[in-house]
């Protein structure tokens, strides 16, 4: 039998956008040590109007937000307060200013702008995040957190709550309860400042999109302060019948209990409510293997469908200074995340000639996710061999309880001839054809220790280990989901200071990650195990306001989950494969000149399976993420900028057809004008060239990304 004809999407001219060789890494690193760049004088303090320009035009610039497109320090990788150059792993930082400039108001948009990260939007309100070819499951808040019980995120959540987001690429098993070779994402919450501050913003955009932001910091007395953040984002969409409303509220109180103790407590609420939410997406090919060609606005969800996802998070934090440079920190967190939805799935493959082959699958779904976290760590210095060294150690405990309910709709299997799969005409059924339940408890314990040895003035060695134990009990829709696994994973990183601006490093991390994915027998896959290596060079210029980095990496995983198909058309099942990922990354972030900020990154990888074949081909092998802004010296009230997201071609071999999408780039523009030092007007254009492309090829259904659109914002600050 001849091979089915491939499904192809147009190859963009941007396929020739970039042809980089690893030699570019060496060139970039030589430039990092260039006497021309290194000799650039310290940037003088900006005039008042320039400082004000760092305040958001829509979302809020917090009292603690630092201006610019980079930061000097990050403790995300080790909990030791190290500069980016001193940390032996690749770190990208998305600052508050970048989020405000380009209106990165959703976590999805923010991560999609990050070098080396891809966002797989498989549905309107469910996504997977990947880095270095593997799914990101480690998420932290103020450096505390555990991997997701599931690999995906349900809902479209907001960035209004955060001052910055750190993305540590590579396995970070030292500080998370498991090691995962993709990345760890750490959200830094907005905290109260010591002065009264307030801001408010209004946005109006295409499809009736409206947004309000508010942010107030209030000193309660000399020792205590509170901060309240609110946001409301709602409006229509380029997709038929789809509307999204996001509601965000947060309050954090922080203060001192004497000279050596600081405490904080806070509550956060986020709700993502979507009408016309997709479950699954558009079928991508006909039975003869030829591609479907729906309108960009096509949506399989009828008007009665919806998906509401909420997060309620309460935390308490205590920091104590012991003296002699030693500090302890303890955090307790409780999360409650309910989900409620009525959804409609389109199953099957349509025959082009007859219009038959697609059938209905309506379902009601509710879940409740409860999570308790406790984390404690101690950091300090000790003397040995005539030198001072850094030590960090700690432990954490987490319990996650998941309860799920599904009510299946009457009429499952009804034919959807012609265009009825996307015209929204399917009537809402009674969801009482049958029911199913799922409930399980996931418990994780881990302990870690990290030592940064000061071997010499220009040599630092970071060593550590993490012990993790994971136990799960319960059932997943009638299948026993019991699992128990534990392992100790080592970590090592060596940093050599070539000169005062440039460092070279090498790091090694073991991988251990229990999985929740099920095989065809509905049994959990065995834990992923493996190792990852990284070599790199970092440069810190202009007093830390510009960071350059380059890294090469290699990862080997055994039993990595790969999607095989769907039982009954909807229940995913996986197989464990051996996967090898290798590649390199380049990034520049920060202040190029006094008036010019930029964040530019390039990533390239390759992935092989058990027999050397390409795997996870839906992940682009090359990506560019670039964003830059410039403020005109002759007109300092005006700031303009542009961002570009480019990816190489991708494909999915789905047996019946090979689905292909060519490389493409999306371009955005921004402009901001300071009407007064406290009032800003800004405008943004998204997908300037109106590039038509699919959101993902994670599986054999997808939908189209937003066409060209725009927004206008007005922001006031006090």
Secondary structure, DSSP 8 states (H G I E B T S, - for coil): ------B-----GGGGS----THHHHHHHHHHT-HHHHT--------HHHHHTTS-SSS---TT---SS--SEE-TTTSS-EETTTSSSEEEEEEHHHHHHTT--BHHHHHHTSTTEEEEEEETTEEEEEETTEE--EEEETTB--B-SSSSEES--BSTTEEEEEEEES--TTTSSS--SSEEEEEEE----SS-EEEEEEEEEGGGEEEEEEEEEEE-SSSEEEEEEEEEEEE--SSTT-EEEEEEEEEEEEEESSSSEEEEEEEEEEEEEEES--SS-EE-B-TTS-B----TT-----TT-EEEEEEEEEEEEEEEEEETTEEEEEEEEEEEEEEEEEEEEEEE---TTT---EEEEEEEEEEEEEEEEEEEEEEEEEEETTEEEEEEEEEEEEEEEEEEEEEE-TTTT-B--TTTTTSS------S-SEEEEEEEEEEEEEEEEEEEEEEETTEEEEEEEEEEEEEEEEEETTEE--EEEEEEEEEEEEEEESSSSEEEEEEEEEEEE----B-TTS-B---EEEEEEEEEEEEEEGGGTEEEEEEEEEEEEEEEEEEEEEETTTEEEEEEEEEEEEEEEEEEEEEEETTEEEEEEEEEEEEE-TTS-B--TTS-SEEEEEEEEEE-GGGTTEEEEEEEEEE--EEEE-SS-EEEE--EEEEEEEEEEEEETTEEEEEEEESTT----BS--SSSEE-B---SEEEEEEEEE-
